[in-house]
Amino acid sequence: MCHGIKFVAYLLPSPGLLTKRMHMLNLRKPALIFAVIGLVLFFLGLYMLTMDPKNGYVIMYIGLGIGVIYWIWSVIDVLATSDLKPFQKKFWLIIVLIIPAFGGLIYHVMHQRRKKIVT
């Protein structure tokens, strides 16, 4: 009988696991993953310019294109969100417009879930 209770206790998630899940919510966003892929490709292309300029330029421009698409996606995401107050929306729009790729990245990292945003 005691063994069954211990088995059920092993099936329950630990408190540390729940907080880890809450911090990992923003990794499930496709926009954030898209931004990371674009940044990695851009910097990989810059690195490859020293060894193979032709392929380095191609990879760098692919990363730059992904960054531009992500920047537009971030602006639309800030404008379309309904859980921000007007001053918060203006703040994030200014950040995303002034710092194109990194502003959107900061927005998506800090805007983890609805009704909770850090400004």
C-alpha positions as CSV (number, residue, x, y, z in Angstrom):
1,M,0.0,0.0,0.0
2,C,2.8,2.4,0.8
3,H,4.5,1.7,-2.6
4,G,1.4,3.0,-4.4
5,I,1.5,6.3,-2.6
6,K,5.2,6.8,-3.4
7,F,4.6,5.9,-7.0
8,V,1.9,8.7,-7.3
9,A,4.3,11.1,-5.7
10,Y,6.9,10.4,-8.4
11,L,4.3,11.2,-11.1
12,L,3.6,14.7,-9.7
13,P,5.8,17.4,-11.1
14,S,8.2,19.0,-8.7
15,P,7.9,22.8,-7.8
16,G,11.2,23.5,-9.6
17,L,9.9,21.9,-12.7
18,L,6.8,24.1,-12.7
19,T,8.9,27.3,-12.5
20,K,11.1,26.0,-15.2
21,R,8.1,25.4,-17.4
22,M,6.9,29.0,-16.8
23,H,10.3,30.4,-17.8
24,M,10.4,28.2,-20.9
25,L,7.0,29.5,-22.2
26,N,8.6,32.0,-24.5
27,L,10.7,29.3,-26.2
28,R,7.5,27.9,-27.7
29,K,6.8,31.1,-29.6
30,P,7.6,30.7,-33.3
31,A,8.6,34.4,-33.6
32,L,11.3,34.0,-31.0
33,I,12.6,30.9,-32.7
34,F,12.5,32.6,-36.1
35,A,14.6,35.5,-34.7
36,V,17.2,33.2,-33.2
37,I,17.6,31.3,-36.5
38,G,17.9,34.6,-38.4
39,L,20.6,36.0,-36.0
40,V,22.5,32.7,-36.1
41,L,22.5,32.6,-39.9
42,F,23.5,36.3,-40.1
43,F,26.5,35.9,-37.8
44,L,27.4,32.6,-39.4
45,G,27.5,34.3,-42.7
46,L,29.7,37.1,-41.3
47,Y,32.1,34.5,-40.0
48,M,32.1,32.6,-43.3
49,L,33.1,35.7,-45.2
50,T,36.7,35.2,-44.1
51,M,36.8,31.6,-45.4
52,D,34.4,31.5,-48.3
53,P,33.1,35.0,-49.4
54,K,30.6,33.7,-52.0
55,N,28.7,31.4,-49.6
56,G,29.3,33.8,-46.7
57,Y,27.4,36.5,-48.5
58,V,24.5,34.1,-49.3
59,I,24.1,32.9,-45.8
60,M,24.5,36.5,-44.4
61,Y,21.8,37.8,-46.7
62,I,19.5,34.9,-45.9
63,G,19.9,35.8,-42.2
64,L,19.3,39.4,-42.9
65,G,16.1,38.6,-44.9
66,I,14.9,36.5,-42.0
67,G,15.7,39.4,-39.7
68,V,13.7,41.8,-41.8
69,I,10.7,39.5,-41.9
70,Y,11.0,39.0,-38.1
71,W,11.1,42.8,-37.6
72,I,7.9,43.3,-39.6
73,W,6.4,40.3,-37.6
74,S,7.3,42.0,-34.3
75,V,5.8,45.3,-35.3
76,I,2.6,43.6,-36.3
77,D,2.6,41.5,-33.1
78,V,2.9,44.6,-31.0
79,L,0.2,46.4,-32.8
80,A,-2.2,43.4,-32.8
81,T,-1.8,42.5,-29.1
82,S,-4.9,43.3,-27.0
83,D,-3.4,42.7,-23.5
84,L,-1.3,45.9,-23.5
85,K,-2.3,49.2,-22.2
86,P,-1.9,52.1,-24.7
87,F,1.2,53.5,-23.1
88,Q,2.8,50.0,-23.0
89,K,1.9,49.5,-26.7
90,K,3.6,52.8,-27.6
91,F,6.6,51.9,-25.5
92,W,7.1,48.5,-27.2
93,L,6.4,49.9,-30.6
94,I,9.2,52.5,-30.1
95,I,11.6,49.9,-28.9
96,V,10.9,47.5,-31.8
97,L,11.1,50.3,-34.4
98,I,14.3,51.9,-33.0
99,I,16.2,48.6,-32.4
100,P,15.0,46.5,-35.4
101,A,15.9,42.9,-34.7
102,F,16.9,43.1,-31.0
103,G,13.9,45.2,-30.0
104,G,11.5,42.5,-31.2
105,L,13.7,39.9,-29.5
106,I,13.5,41.8,-26.2
107,Y,9.7,42.2,-26.6
108,H,9.1,38.5,-27.2
109,V,11.4,37.4,-24.3
110,M,9.7,39.8,-21.9
111,H,6.2,39.3,-23.1
112,Q,5.8,35.7,-21.8
113,R,2.1,35.3,-21.4
114,R,-1.1,37.3,-21.4
115,K,-1.8,39.7,-18.6
116,K,1.9,39.7,-17.5
117,I,4.4,42.0,-19.2
118,V,7.4,43.8,-17.9
119,T,7.8,47.4,-19.0
